[in-house]
Amino acid sequence: MALKIEDLLEDIRKVRNDLVAQANPHFQSLTNIIYKWETKLVQETPEYKLKTFKEREQEERENLERISREAIEEEKYLAKEQSMADWAESFKEKDEN
């Protein structure tokens, strides 16, 4: 299928180049179509897919590390809060005696 799309894009390029030579403003529409399909073809290559996968994997790893750090900080905060509550409770019990 890629070869057929490449052939089609080559034909469109020829028509576009003719329009450019004629100073026809519609050449930009064809250029946009060419760019769109060239991008789609690139995105179908194994190299692009692997690069995209690695980028997503790195992003997920960073997100997990951030969430882990936040959870550790929250646990430290909650432990400190509990410690303060325990201290206040023990102070209250001593005050009552």
Secondary structure, 3 states (H helix, E strand, C coil): CHHHHHHHHHHHHHHHHHHHHCCCCCHHHHHHHHHHHHHHHHHCCHHHHHHHHHHHHHHHHHHHHHHHHHHHHHHHHHHHHHHHHHHHHHHHHHHHC
